[in-house]
Amino acid sequence: MACAARKDFGLSALLHRLLDHPLTAGRDLDDPATTQLRKQIVESKPFLRAIYDEWYSLLASRLPEGSGATLELGSGAGHCETFIPQLITSEIIFCPTVKLIADGQKLPFADASLRAIVFTDVMHHMPDVRRFFAEAQRCLRPGGRILMVEPWVSGWSRFVYTKLHHEPFRPDADQWAFPSRGPLSGANGALPWIVFVRDRSAFEAEFACLKLEEIRPFMPVRYLLSGGVGMRSLMPGFTFPFWRWLEGRLNGSMPRLAMFAAISISRR
């Protein structure tokens, strides 16, 4: 077993050396300059840009009707504001392209003042996610929503996230919290699945004003092929429609294959 573990580690290290994106390889994830470089990477990779466009379109399509501000958390590397007009973009660290520096665990908004809170790949970086849900429950107006796209747990994703990804991925974690090494470097990629599936009854009991409306597992291969924001793209942009079509043919197998999930939660 020890030899196998060393072999896996060596293979993973080799893949990272070959595929790490040169703009961010070896950089501190908590450095604001890294976030700016990641924004540049998203814009320069057509396949990855198309994935973010799809995510943002999905979030926009599930916004509740009516008035109220929409807040995006973790906006630094993205472009969600092109899909949601008058979006309040925010980041936990200084970032010149966002409107607000804000921690999702301590939101600077009045009670019942937000129409929605949206984000992609943010919840699993929150070291104490209970504080976020308490704040979201306070700040959302009745009928408001939390809309997110987050990593998900499946048989396939367990392999990918533990062998090929740099962030911790611990479906067996017994707590919703984890020690924070930094605002962006700390993580547990399995946290959304833990809260909304494994510990769903505890979530519903603790946050009775929040209703889990939808969990849609999806995207088993496209993000991996895009290389994300940390690695080189494995596919050119013109192949994106083909891979989207292929994933559509796999809808019945998403519980076993999905790497992400789109999640909708409403304020009662």
C-alpha positions in Angstrom: 0.0 0.0 0.0 2.8 2.4 0.9 4.5 1.8 -2.5 1.2 2.3 -4.4 0.6 5.6 -2.5 4.1 6.8 -3.5 3.5 5.8 -7.1 0.1 7.7 -7.2 1.8 10.8 -5.7 4.5 10.6 -8.3 2.0 10.3 -11.2 0.0 13.2 -9.9 3.1 15.4 -9.5 4.2 14.5 -13.0 0.9 15.4 -14.5 0.9 18.7 -12.7 4.4 19.6 -13.9 3.2 18.9 -17.5 -0.2 20.6 -17.3 0.1 23.4 -14.8 -0.8 26.7 -16.4 2.4 28.8 -16.7 0.7 32.0 -15.5 -0.2 30.6 -12.1 2.1 27.6 -11.5 3.6 27.8 -8.1 1.8 31.1 -7.2 0.2 31.8 -3.8 -3.5 31.2 -4.1 -4.3 33.9 -1.5 -2.3 36.6 -3.4 -4.8 39.0 -5.1 -2.5 39.0 -8.1 -3.2 35.3 -8.6 -7.0 36.0 -8.8 -6.3 38.6 -11.5 -4.2 36.1 -13.4 -7.0 33.6 -13.2 -9.4 36.1 -14.7 -6.9 36.5 -17.5 -6.8 32.7 -17.9 -10.6 32.4 -18.1 -10.7 35.0 -20.8 -7.9 33.4 -22.8 -9.3 29.8 -22.9 -12.4 29.6 -25.1 -13.4 26.1 -23.7 -13.2 27.3 -20.1 -15.0 30.6 -20.9 -17.9 28.6 -22.4 -18.2 26.7 -19.2 -18.4 29.8 -17.1 -20.9 31.3 -19.6 -23.1 28.2 -19.1 -22.8 28.4 -15.3 -23.7 32.1 -15.2 -26.6 31.6 -17.6 -27.9 28.8 -15.3 -27.7 31.1 -12.3 -29.4 33.9 -14.1 -32.3 31.7 -15.2 -33.1 30.7 -11.6 -33.2 34.2 -10.1 -36.5 35.0 -8.3 -38.8 37.6 -9.7 -39.2 40.9 -8.1 -37.0 43.6 -6.7 -33.9 43.6 -4.5 -30.2 43.4 -5.1 -28.3 40.3 -6.2 -24.9 39.7 -4.6 -22.2 37.5 -6.2 -19.5 36.1 -3.9 -16.1 35.2 -5.2 -16.4 37.4 -8.3 -12.7 38.1 -8.8 -11.8 35.8 -11.7 -15.2 35.7 -13.4 -17.7 37.7 -15.5 -21.1 36.9 -14.0 -22.1 40.6 -14.3 -22.5 40.2 -18.1 -25.4 37.8 -17.4 -27.0 39.5 -14.4 -27.6 43.2 -14.8 -26.7 45.5 -11.8 -25.0 42.5 -10.0 -23.1 43.5 -6.9 -19.8 41.7 -7.5 -17.6 41.0 -4.4 -14.4 39.2 -3.4 -13.0 38.3 0.0 -9.6 39.8 -0.9 -8.8 43.1 -2.6 -9.6 42.9 -6.3 -9.8 46.0 -8.5 -12.5 44.6 -10.8 -15.2 44.0 -8.1 -17.5 46.5 -6.4 -17.2 45.2 -2.8 -14.8 43.4 -0.5 -16.9 41.1 1.6 -16.8 37.8 3.5 -19.8 35.6 2.9 -19.6 34.6 6.6 -20.3 38.3 7.6 -22.3 40.1 5.0 -22.5 43.9 5.1 -26.2 44.0 4.2 -29.4 44.9 6.0 -32.0 42.2 6.9 -34.2 41.1 4.0 -32.4 43.3 1.6 -31.1 40.8 -1.0 -33.1 39.2 -3.9 -30.4 36.5 -4.3 -26.9 35.4 -3.5 -25.1 33.7 -6.3 -21.6 32.1 -6.7 -19.6 29.4 -8.4 -16.9 27.4 -6.5 -17.2 29.4 -3.3 -19.1 27.4 -0.6 -16.4 24.7 -0.4 -13.8 27.4 0.6 -15.9 28.7 3.6 -14.1 27.5 6.7 -17.4 27.9 8.8 -20.3 27.5 6.4 -22.9 27.7 9.1 -22.0 31.4 9.5 -22.7 31.9 5.8 -26.1 30.2 6.0 -27.1 32.3 9.1 -26.1 35.4 7.2 -27.9 34.4 4.0 -31.0 33.6 6.0 -30.9 37.1 7.5 -30.1 39.1 4.4 -32.4 37.4 1.9 -35.9 38.7 1.5 -38.8 36.1 1.6 -38.7 34.2 -1.7 -35.0 35.2 -2.2 -32.6 32.5 -3.3 -29.1 31.2 -2.9 -27.9 29.9 -6.2 -24.6 28.1 -6.7 -22.5 25.8 -8.8 -20.2 23.7 -6.6 -18.0 20.5 -6.8 -20.0 17.3 -6.2 -19.3 13.8 -4.9 -19.7 10.8 -7.2 -17.7 7.7 -7.9 -15.9 9.5 -10.8 -15.4 12.8 -9.0 -13.8 11.1 -6.0 -11.1 9.8 -8.3 -10.6 13.1 -10.1 -10.6 15.4 -7.1 -8.4 13.2 -5.0 -5.8 12.3 -7.7 -5.8 15.2 -10.1 -6.8 18.3 -8.1 -4.8 20.3 -5.6 -7.7 21.1 -3.2 -8.6 18.8 -0.3 -11.6 16.6 -1.0 -12.9 14.8 2.1 -16.4 13.3 1.9 -15.7 11.6 5.2 -15.1 14.8 7.1 -17.2 14.7 10.3 -17.5 18.5 10.5 -18.8 21.3 8.2 -15.9 23.4 9.2 -12.1 23.1 8.5 -9.0 25.0 9.6 -8.4 27.9 7.3 -4.9 28.3 5.8 -6.1 31.4 3.9 -9.2 32.9 2.3 -8.8 31.0 -1.0 -6.4 28.2 -0.2 -8.4 26.5 2.5 -11.1 24.1 1.2 -13.0 20.9 1.3 -14.4 20.2 -2.2 -16.9 17.6 -0.7 -18.5 20.1 1.6 -21.6 20.9 -0.5 -22.4 17.2 -0.8 -21.8 16.7 2.9 -24.2 19.5 3.9 -27.0 18.9 1.3 -27.0 15.1 1.0 -25.2 13.3 3.8 -26.3 15.8 6.5 -29.4 17.2 4.8 -31.6 16.5 7.8 -29.2 18.5 10.0 -29.2 21.4 7.5 -33.0 21.5 7.3 -33.3 21.4 11.1 -30.8 24.1 11.8 -31.8 26.5 9.0 -35.6 26.1 8.9 -36.1 29.3 7.0 -34.0 27.9 4.1 -35.7 25.4 1.7 -33.4 23.2 -0.5 -35.3 23.4 -3.8 -33.1 21.7 -6.3 -29.8 19.7 -6.7 -28.8 19.0 -10.2 -25.6 17.0 -10.6 -23.9 17.6 -14.0 -20.7 18.1 -16.0 -18.6 15.0 -15.6 -15.9 15.7 -18.1 -16.0 19.2 -19.6 -14.4 21.1 -16.7 -11.6 18.5 -16.6 -11.0 18.9 -20.3 -10.9 22.7 -19.9 -8.0 22.5 -17.5 -9.9 24.9 -15.2 -8.0 28.0 -14.0 -4.9 26.1 -12.9 -4.0 23.9 -15.8 -3.6 24.0 -19.6 -6.7 23.3 -21.7 -6.9 19.7 -23.1 -9.4 20.6 -25.8 -9.7 23.5 -28.2 -12.8 25.7 -27.9 -14.5 24.6 -31.1 -15.0 21.1 -29.6 -17.1 22.4 -26.7 -20.5 21.8 -28.4 -19.6 18.1 -29.1 -18.6 17.5 -25.4 -21.8 19.3 -24.2 -23.8 17.0 -26.5 -22.0 13.9 -25.2 -22.6 14.9 -21.6 -26.3 15.3 -22.4 -26.3 11.7 -23.5 -25.1 10.7 -20.0 -27.8 12.4 -18.0 -29.1 9.2 -16.5 -25.6 8.4 -15.1 -25.0 11.8 -13.4 -25.3 10.4 -9.8 -22.2 8.2 -10.6 -20.3 10.6 -12.9 -21.0 14.3 -12.0 -18.2 16.5 -10.9 -20.4 19.5 -10.2 -23.9 20.3 -9.0 -26.2 23.3 -9.5 -28.0 24.0 -6.2 -31.0 26.2 -5.5 -32.1 27.2 -2.0 -34.9 29.6 -1.2 -35.7 31.8 1.8 -39.2 30.8 3.1 
